[in-house]
Amino acid sequence: MTDERNDDQAADGQGPDDAHVVPEGVSEATVEALGTLSAALEVLEHARGLLYGFHRLTGTADLNLGEAVEQLRKAGHTELAERIDTELVGRNVIDGRWTFQIVEDYDDNYYALAKELEQTARDQLVGGKRHLYEASMKEDRRTAGRRRHEATPADLRD
C-alpha cells in the first residue's frame, strides 16, 4: 500500500470500485487504523451473535425444562417435578436478569456505542467508506488477469 492511492489499477486494468478507493490525501496509517477498528467491530458482531445464541439456547432449555416437569408429573414423580418447576424453570440466569435483559444491556450499553464510534471514524476520516484496508489487501494479494482473481464482480469475464 502507498500513501497516494489515486491509481489503484493493477496490470490487468482492474482495481477497486469507487466505494473502495481510498480518498485522496488519506494516509496508509489511517487506512490501517480503520481496518483494525473494523476488525474489532467484526469481533464484537461475532460476540453479539454468540450472546444471541446463548439467549436462544437458554430460552429453549427453559421451555424443555417446563416440558420435562409435565412429563415427570405424568410419570408420577411430582416431588421432583415440583422442585424443578419452582427452583429452575423461569429462574434468572444472572441476578435479576433473564438472557433477553443481558442481550439488551449489551446492545444498549456497549455494542451500540462501538457501532456509532466506528461509523463516526469512517465518516470523519474517509467519507464513510467501508473495508478500505481489505480492498487494498485484495489488490495486493490477487493475481492480476487470472480468472477468479477479478477485482470486482463487474470485471468477470464470460
N, CA and C of each residue as an Amber inpcrd file, in Angstrom:
protein
   474
   0.8450000  -1.1800000   0.0000000   0.0000000   0.0000000   0.0000000
   0.8860000   1.2380000   0.0000000   0.3850000   2.2730000  -0.6100000
   1.1080000   3.5390000  -0.6290000   0.2080000   4.6390000  -0.1300000
   0.8210000   5.7880000   0.1860000   0.0220000   6.9140000   0.6600000
  -0.7670000   7.5430000  -0.4770000  -0.2620000   7.5090000  -1.6900000
  -1.0000000   8.0260000  -2.8400000  -1.7860000   6.8830000  -3.4500000
  -3.0990000   6.9620000  -3.4420000  -3.9330000   5.8510000  -3.8670000
  -4.8360000   6.2250000  -5.0300000  -4.4780000   7.2290000  -5.7830000
  -5.3410000   7.6430000  -6.8840000  -5.3380000   6.6250000  -8.0100000
  -4.2460000   5.8750000  -8.1560000  -4.1470000   4.9150000  -9.2450000
  -4.0420000   3.5130000  -8.6650000  -5.1930000   2.9130000  -8.3880000
  -5.2220000   1.5810000  -7.7980000  -5.4050000   0.4900000  -8.8510000
  -5.2090000   0.8250000 -10.1110000  -5.3950000  -0.1500000 -11.1720000
  -4.2060000  -1.1020000 -11.2280000  -4.4880000  -2.3800000 -11.3530000
  -3.4550000  -3.4030000 -11.4790000  -3.0700000  -3.5460000 -12.9470000
  -2.1500000  -4.4640000 -13.2120000  -1.6730000  -4.6940000 -14.5730000
  -2.8050000  -5.0800000 -15.5170000  -3.8680000  -5.6560000 -15.0020000
  -4.9920000  -6.0640000 -15.8450000  -6.0020000  -4.9380000 -16.0360000
  -5.6860000  -3.7480000 -15.5290000  -6.5940000  -2.6110000 -15.6800000
  -7.7410000  -2.6130000 -14.6910000  -7.7490000  -3.5760000 -13.8170000
  -8.8080000  -3.6630000 -12.8150000  -8.3400000  -3.0310000 -11.5080000
  -9.2920000  -2.7420000 -10.6710000  -8.9920000  -2.2140000  -9.3490000
 -10.2680000  -2.1140000  -8.5520000 -10.1750000  -1.5890000  -7.3570000
 -11.3650000  -1.4850000  -6.5110000 -12.4350000  -0.6000000  -7.1430000
 -13.6860000  -0.8640000  -6.8110000 -14.7530000   0.0290000  -7.2550000
 -14.6730000   1.3270000  -6.4540000 -15.4420000   2.3310000  -6.8600000
 -15.3630000   3.6530000  -6.2240000 -15.6030000   3.6020000  -4.7190000
 -16.4590000   2.7010000  -4.2860000 -16.7670000   2.5960000  -2.8550000
 -15.5720000   2.1290000  -2.0380000 -14.5580000   1.5810000  -2.7140000
 -13.4110000   1.0180000  -2.0100000 -12.0820000   1.6550000  -2.4100000
 -12.1470000   2.8060000  -3.0670000 -10.9360000   3.5630000  -3.3770000
 -10.6940000   4.5420000  -2.2380000  -9.4870000   4.5430000  -1.7240000
  -9.1360000   5.4380000  -0.6190000  -9.1660000   6.8780000  -1.1170000
  -9.8530000   7.7590000  -0.4080000  -9.8970000   9.1670000  -0.8110000
  -8.4920000   9.7860000  -0.8550000  -8.3180000  10.7100000  -1.7500000
  -7.0330000  11.3910000  -1.9040000  -6.6250000  12.0470000  -0.5870000
  -5.3470000  11.9020000  -0.2610000  -4.8110000  12.5260000   0.9370000
  -4.9330000  11.7000000   2.2000000  -5.5850000  10.5580000   2.1250000
  -5.7210000   9.6930000   3.3060000  -4.4900000   8.7920000   3.3830000
  -3.8540000   8.7740000   4.5380000  -2.6090000   8.0250000   4.7030000
  -2.8440000   6.5290000   4.8840000  -1.7810000   5.7900000   4.6180000
  -1.8060000   4.3430000   4.8480000  -2.0530000   4.0470000   6.3240000
  -1.4780000   4.8590000   7.2060000  -1.6620000   4.6620000   8.6490000
  -3.1320000   4.8140000   9.0360000  -3.8270000   5.7620000   8.4170000
  -5.2550000   5.9580000   8.6940000  -6.0580000   4.7650000   8.2130000
  -5.7520000   4.3030000   7.0080000  -6.4590000   3.1390000   6.4640000
  -6.2120000   1.9160000   7.3380000  -4.9810000   1.7450000   7.7850000
  -4.6630000   0.6070000   8.6500000  -5.4090000   0.7060000   9.9820000
  -5.4450000   1.8960000  10.5670000  -6.1570000   2.0850000  11.8400000
  -7.6430000   1.7970000  11.6790000  -8.2300000   2.2670000  10.5800000
  -9.6500000   1.9870000  10.3310000  -9.8780000   0.4980000  10.0940000
  -8.9120000  -0.1590000   9.4670000  -9.0090000  -1.6090000   9.2790000
  -9.0090000  -2.3480000  10.6060000  -8.1760000  -1.9010000  11.5260000
  -8.1260000  -2.5120000  12.8550000  -9.4120000  -2.2350000  13.6240000
  -9.9310000  -1.0190000  13.5000000 -11.2050000  -0.6760000  14.1390000
 -12.3340000  -1.5340000  13.5750000 -12.3270000  -1.7210000  12.2680000
 -13.3300000  -2.5740000  11.6190000 -13.2030000  -4.0210000  12.0930000
 -11.9670000  -4.4890000  12.2340000 -11.7500000  -5.8580000  12.7220000
 -12.2960000  -6.0150000  14.1400000 -12.1030000  -4.9920000  14.9710000
 -12.6440000  -5.0360000  16.3320000 -14.1640000  -5.1270000  16.2950000
 -14.7830000  -4.3420000  15.4250000 -16.2420000  -4.3790000  15.3140000
 -16.7160000  -5.7480000  14.8260000 -15.9780000  -6.3500000  13.9030000
 -16.3460000  -7.6840000  13.4320000 -16.3010000  -8.7010000  14.5730000
 -15.3210000  -8.5790000  15.4530000 -15.2440000  -9.4730000  16.6150000
 -16.4340000  -9.2280000  17.5380000 -16.8030000  -7.9570000  17.7190000
 -17.9770000  -7.6450000  18.5440000 -19.2540000  -8.1930000  17.9160000
 -19.3420000  -8.1450000  16.5920000 -20.5030000  -8.7260000  15.9030000
 -20.5780000 -10.2220000  16.1930000 -19.4280000 -10.8810000  16.1380000
 -19.3780000 -12.3170000  16.4290000 -19.7830000 -12.5680000  17.8840000
 -19.2300000 -11.7810000  18.7970000 -19.5850000 -11.9250000  20.2130000
 -21.0820000 -11.7160000  20.4170000 -21.6320000 -10.7310000  19.7220000
 -23.0680000 -10.4590000  19.8310000 -23.8700000 -11.6610000  19.3320000
 -23.4190000 -12.2610000  18.2430000 -24.0860000 -13.4560000  17.7320000
 -24.0390000 -14.6010000  18.7310000 -22.8890000 -14.7620000  19.3690000
 -22.7820000 -15.8050000  20.3930000 -23.6910000 -15.5020000  21.5750000
 -23.7980000 -14.2310000  21.9290000 -24.6880000 -13.8400000  23.0240000
 -26.1410000 -14.1450000  22.6660000 -26.5270000 -13.8590000  21.4180000
 -27.8780000 -14.2070000  20.9810000 -28.0660000 -15.7190000  20.9710000
 -27.0210000 -16.4620000  20.6120000 -27.0910000 -17.9170000  20.6790000
 -27.3030000 -18.3940000  22.1060000 -26.5740000 -17.8120000  23.0410000
 -26.7410000 -18.1030000  24.4670000 -28.1760000 -17.8190000  24.8930000
 -28.7080000 -16.6850000  24.4500000 -30.0890000 -16.2910000  24.7650000
 -31.0840000 -17.3300000  24.2340000 -30.9340000 -17.7000000  22.9790000
 -31.8700000 -18.6490000  22.3650000 -31.7450000 -20.0390000  22.9780000
 -30.5280000 -20.4870000  23.1970000 -30.3330000 -21.8180000  23.7790000
 -30.8570000 -21.8870000  25.2060000 -30.6160000 -20.8440000  25.9830000
 -31.1170000 -20.8280000  27.3560000 -32.6410000 -20.8040000  27.3680000
 -33.2350000 -20.0240000  26.4770000 -34.6980000 -19.9820000  26.3760000
 -35.2750000 -21.3230000  25.9680000 -34.6320000 -21.9740000  25.0190000
 -35.0820000 -23.3010000  24.5910000 -34.9540000 -24.3050000  25.7370000
 -33.8520000 -24.2200000  26.4680000 -33.6730000 -25.1180000  27.6160000
 -34.7690000 -24.9000000  28.6520000 -35.1380000 -23.6360000  28.8960000
 -36.1920000 -23.3550000  29.8690000 -37.5200000 -23.9600000  29.4130000
 -37.8210000 -23.8540000  28.1270000 -39.0460000 -24.4770000  27.6010000
 -38.9840000 -25.9960000  27.7360000 -37.8160000 -26.5740000  27.4660000
 -37.6410000 -28.0210000  27.6220000 -37.7900000 -28.4440000  29.0790000
 -37.2870000 -27.6190000  29.9870000 -37.4540000 -27.9190000  31.4170000
 -38.9320000 -27.9580000  31.7910000 -39.6970000 -27.0000000  31.2740000
 -41.1380000 -26.9980000  31.5380000 -41.8060000 -28.2540000  31.0180000
 -41.3800000 -28.6870000  29.8500000 -41.9180000 -29.9250000  29.2730000
 -41.5210000 -31.1370000  30.1280000 -40.2740000 -31.1560000  30.5840000
 -39.8110000 -32.2560000  31.4390000 -40.5980000 -32.3010000  32.7450000
 -40.9290000 -31.1340000  33.2840000 -41.7320000 -31.0640000  34.5110000
 -43.0730000 -31.7550000  34.2920000 -43.7260000 -31.4310000  33.1900000
 -45.0220000 -32.0530000  32.8880000 -44.8790000 -33.5650000  32.7270000
 -43.8300000 -33.9980000  32.0480000 -43.6150000 -35.4300000  31.8450000
 -43.3210000 -36.1400000  33.1700000 -42.5290000 -35.5050000  34.0180000
 -42.2420000 -36.0990000  35.3330000 -43.5070000 -36.2010000  36.1770000
 -44.3620000 -35.1940000  36.1000000 -45.6300000 -35.2360000  36.8480000
 -46.4980000 -36.3920000  36.3430000 -46.6080000 -36.5070000  35.0260000
 -47.4160000 -37.5880000  34.4420000 -46.8580000 -38.9590000  34.8100000
 -45.5350000 -39.0350000  34.9680000 -44.8930000 -40.3100000  35.3170000
 -44.9380000 -40.5760000  36.8180000 -45.5540000 -39.6490000  37.5700000
 -45.7230000 -39.8700000  38.9990000 -44.6030000 -39.3310000  39.8790000
 -43.7030000 -38.5450000  39.3390000 -42.5720000 -38.0030000  40.1010000
 -42.8440000 -36.5450000  40.4620000 -43.9300000 -36.3520000  41.1890000
 -44.4180000 -34.9920000  41.4490000 -43.4730000 -34.1660000  42.3160000
 -42.8300000 -34.7740000  43.2850000 -41.9290000 -34.0060000  44.1610000
 -40.7390000 -33.4500000  43.3680000 -40.1250000 -34.2970000  42.5520000
 -39.0070000 -33.8560000  41.7140000 -39.4760000 -32.8290000  40.6880000
 -40.6270000 -33.0800000  40.0840000 -41.1870000 -32.1430000  39.1060000
 -41.4240000 -30.7780000  39.7410000 -41.9670000 -30.7810000  40.9460000
 -42.2530000 -29.5200000  41.6500000 -40.9660000 -28.7600000  41.9500000
 -39.9430000 -29.4800000  42.3530000 -38.6650000 -28.8120000  42.6600000
 -38.0700000 -28.1620000  41.4050000 -38.0420000 -28.8920000  40.3010000
 -37.5250000 -28.3340000  39.0430000 -38.3620000 -27.1360000  38.6220000
 -39.6830000 -27.2700000  38.7510000 -40.5970000 -26.2010000  38.3380000
 -40.4040000 -24.9310000  39.1630000 -40.2540000 -25.0780000  40.4590000
 -40.1750000 -23.8850000  41.3190000 -38.7620000 -23.3260000  41.4550000
 -37.7390000 -24.1810000  41.3230000 -36.3710000 -23.7080000  41.5270000
 -35.6460000 -23.3380000  40.2370000 -35.9830000 -23.9960000  39.1220000
 -35.1900000 -23.7990000  37.9070000 -35.9670000 -23.1730000  36.7580000
 -37.1860000 -23.6220000  36.5100000 -37.9690000 -23.0510000  35.4050000
 -38.1950000 -21.5640000  35.6830000 -37.8440000 -20.7300000  34.7170000
 -38.0590000 -19.2870000  34.8470000 -37.0580000 -18.5620000  35.7150000
 -36.0330000 -19.2560000  36.1590000 -35.0360000 -18.6560000  37.0540000
 -34.1870000 -17.6340000  36.2940000 -33.7820000 -16.5720000  36.9750000
 -32.8320000 -15.6150000  36.4080000 -31.4990000 -16.3140000  36.1800000
 -30.8520000 -16.0560000  35.0480000 -29.5490000 -16.6690000  34.7800000
 -28.4210000 -15.8790000  35.4360000 -28.6400000 -14.6010000  35.6250000
 -27.7630000 -13.7070000  36.3890000 -28.6990000 -12.9470000  37.3080000
 -28.2680000 -12.6200000  38.4980000 -29.1520000 -11.9530000  39.4540000
 -29.9740000 -10.8490000  38.7940000 -31.2960000 -11.0090000  38.8610000
 -32.2140000 -10.0070000  38.3360000 -32.4130000 -10.0220000  36.8350000
 -31.7440000 -10.9220000  36.1350000 -31.8020000 -10.8670000  34.6740000
 -32.0640000 -12.2250000  34.0350000 -32.9650000 -12.1870000  33.0710000
 -33.0790000 -13.2580000  32.0990000 -32.1220000 -12.9120000  30.9610000
 -31.9490000 -13.8280000  30.0370000 -30.9850000 -13.6000000  28.9600000
 -31.3730000 -12.4270000  28.0640000 -32.6580000 -12.1850000  27.8480000
 -33.0370000 -11.0550000  26.9910000 -32.5580000  -9.7440000  27.5960000
 -32.5230000  -9.6570000  28.9190000 -32.0550000  -8.4350000  29.5750000
 -30.5430000  -8.2770000  29.4360000 -29.8280000  -9.3840000  29.4170000
 -28.3840000  -9.3420000  29.1790000 -28.1230000  -8.8600000  27.7560000
 -28.8470000  -9.4180000  26.7960000 -28.7090000  -9.0060000  25.3980000
 -29.0180000  -7.5200000  25.2490000 -30.0940000  -7.0610000  25.8600000
 -30.4590000  -5.6450000  25.7610000 -29.3860000  -4.7500000  26.3700000
 -28.8630000  -5.1330000  27.5260000 -27.8060000  -4.3370000  28.1550000
 -26.5620000  -4.2770000  27.2730000 -26.1770000  -5.4020000  26.7060000
 -25.0150000  -5.4370000  25.8080000 -25.2580000  -4.5320000  24.6040000
 -26.4210000  -4.6970000  23.9800000 -26.7380000  -3.8870000  22.8010000
 -26.7470000  -2.3980000  23.1200000 -27.4150000  -2.0260000  24.2020000
 -27.6120000  -0.6110000  24.5240000 -26.3740000   0.0610000  25.1020000
 -25.5950000  -0.6590000  25.8740000 -24.5040000  -0.0380000  26.6210000
 -23.1200000  -0.2640000  26.0410000 -22.9700000  -1.1810000  25.1130000
 -21.6440000  -1.4580000  24.5750000 -21.6640000  -1.5090000  23.0510000
 -22.4560000  -2.4060000  22.5200000 -22.4870000  -2.6330000  21.0790000
 -22.9000000  -1.3820000  20.3060000 -23.9420000  -0.7040000  20.7490000
 -24.4190000   0.4900000  20.0350000 -23.3400000   1.5660000  19.9870000
 -22.6190000   1.7640000  21.0760000 -21.5510000   2.7640000  21.0980000
 -20.4020000   2.3540000  20.1830000 -20.0460000   1.0820000  20.1920000
 -18.9800000   0.6030000  19.3060000 -19.3520000   0.8390000  17.8460000
 -20.5860000   0.5140000  17.4670000 -21.0500000   0.7520000  16.0900000
 -21.0110000   2.2420000  15.7600000 -21.4920000   3.0560000  16.6780000
 -21.5320000   4.5040000  16.4510000 -20.1300000   5.0810000  16.2480000
 -19.1880000   4.6880000  17.1020000 -17.8380000   5.2320000  17.0110000
 -17.1100000   4.7460000  15.7620000 -17.3380000   3.5060000  15.3620000
 -16.7250000   3.0010000  14.1260000 -17.2690000   3.7710000  12.9290000
 -18.5770000   4.0040000  12.8980000 -19.1970000   4.7790000  11.8150000
 -18.6800000   6.2170000  11.8220000 -18.5890000   6.8190000  12.9940000
 -18.0830000   8.1910000  13.1150000 -16.6590000   8.2880000  12.5850000
 -15.8200000   7.3300000  12.9420000 -14.4350000   7.3260000  12.4650000
 -14.3930000   7.2450000  10.9410000 -15.1790000   6.3560000  10.3510000
 -15.2010000   6.2410000   8.8860000 -15.7460000   7.5040000   8.2420000
 -16.8130000   8.0680000   8.8190000 -17.3980000   9.2970000   8.2670000
 -16.3900000  10.4420000   8.2960000 -15.7090000  10.6050000   9.4100000
 -14.7740000  11.7200000   9.5640000 -13.5060000  11.5530000   8.7450000
 -13.0350000  10.3300000   8.5990000 -11.7160000  10.1160000   8.0070000
 -11.7250000   9.7170000   6.5380000 -12.7660000   9.0100000   6.0870000
 -12.7660000   8.5220000   4.6970000 -14.1320000   8.6430000   4.0310000
 -14.9270000   9.5910000   4.4740000 -16.2340000   9.8000000   3.8420000
 -17.1860000   8.6370000   4.0050000 -17.0260000   7.8590000   5.0750000
 -17.9410000   6.7620000   5.3600000 -17.6250000   5.4610000   4.6450000
 -16.5830000   5.4580000   3.8160000 -16.2580000   4.2360000   3.0650000
 -15.8840000   3.0980000   4.0080000 -16.2640000   1.8790000   3.5840000
 -16.0180000   0.6760000   4.3820000 -14.9500000  -0.2000000   3.7340000
 -14.2920000  -0.9670000   4.5450000 -13.3820000  -2.0340000   4.1150000
 -12.2840000  -1.5640000   3.1600000 -11.7660000  -0.3690000   3.3720000
 -10.6870000   0.1320000   2.5180000  -9.4070000  -0.6760000   2.7040000
  -9.1170000  -1.0510000   3.9230000  -7.9150000  -1.8430000   4.1840000
  -8.0110000  -3.1900000   3.4740000  -9.1720000  -3.8300000   3.5880000
  -9.3630000  -5.1240000   2.9420000  -9.3110000  -5.0070000   1.4220000
  -9.8730000  -3.9200000   0.8720000  -9.8430000  -3.7260000  -0.5810000
  -8.4030000  -3.5780000  -1.0650000  -7.6000000  -2.8530000  -0.3020000
  -6.1940000  -2.7080000  -0.6480000  -5.4660000  -4.0440000  -0.5260000
  -5.7940000  -4.7940000   0.5190000  -5.1950000  -6.1090000   0.7060000
  -5.5730000  -7.0310000  -0.4570000  -6.8150000  -6.9450000  -0.9220000
  -7.2410000  -7.7620000  -2.0570000  -6.3900000  -7.4420000  -3.2760000
  -6.1560000  -6.1560000  -3.5150000  -5.3410000  -5.7660000  -4.6650000
  -3.9170000  -6.2840000  -4.5320000  -3.3800000  -6.2810000  -3.3290000
  -2.0270000  -6.7870000  -3.1010000  -1.9420000  -8.2960000  -3.2890000
  -3.0180000  -9.0200000  -3.0080000  -2.9630000 -10.4770000  -2.9680000
  -3.4940000 -11.1730000  -4.2200000  -4.3660000 -10.5230000  -4.9660000
  -4.9370000 -11.2030000  -6.1280000  -3.9170000 -11.2490000  -7.2680000
  -4.0680000 -12.2330000  -8.1420000  -3.2080000 -12.3560000  -9.3120000
  -3.8940000 -11.6630000 -10.4750000  -3.3610000 -10.5250000 -10.8830000
  -3.9640000  -9.7200000 -11.9490000  -4.1040000 -10.5410000 -13.2240000
  -5.2830000 -10.4530000 -13.8320000  -5.5470000 -11.1220000 -15.0930000
  -5.9700000 -12.5750000 -14.9680000  -5.9460000 -13.1200000 -13.8210000
  -6.2980000 -14.5290000 -13.6370000  -7.7770000 -14.6570000 -13.2820000
  -8.4340000 -15.6480000 -13.9180000  -9.8330000 -15.9180000 -13.6230000
  -9.9840000 -16.2500000 -12.1370000 -11.0580000 -15.7790000 -11.5520000
 -11.3650000 -15.9310000 -10.1310000 -10.5150000 -15.0000000  -9.2520000
  -9.7690000 -14.1110000  -9.8990000  -8.9840000 -13.1000000  -9.1840000
  -9.4000000 -11.7010000  -9.6290000 -10.6160000 -11.5800000 -10.1640000
 -11.0950000 -10.2790000 -10.6230000 -11.1990000  -9.3150000  -9.4410000
 -11.0390000  -8.0270000  -9.7350000 -11.1040000  -7.0070000  -8.6880000
 -12.5300000  -6.8090000  -8.1890000 -13.5020000  -6.8500000  -9.0880000
 -14.9070000  -6.6250000  -8.7280000 -15.7950000  -7.5490000  -9.5540000
 -17.0390000  -7.7180000  -9.1750000 -17.9590000  -8.5180000  -9.9930000
 -18.1000000  -7.9720000 -11.4200000 -17.9680000  -6.6620000 -11.5860000
 -18.0810000  -6.0620000 -12.9230000 -16.9470000  -6.4990000 -13.8430000
 -15.8510000  -6.9910000 -13.2800000 -14.6980000  -7.4100000 -14.0750000
 -14.7620000  -8.8720000 -14.5140000 -15.8110000  -9.5890000 -14.1430000
 -15.9330000 -11.0000000 -14.5180000 -16.0160000 -11.1440000 -16.0270000
 -15.3410000 -12.1700000 -16.5250000 -15.4010000 -12.4890000 -17.9530000
 -16.4060000 -13.6010000 -18.1770000 -16.9590000 -13.6300000 -19.3490000
 -17.8980000 -14.7190000 -19.6900000 -17.1780000 -16.0130000 -19.9070000
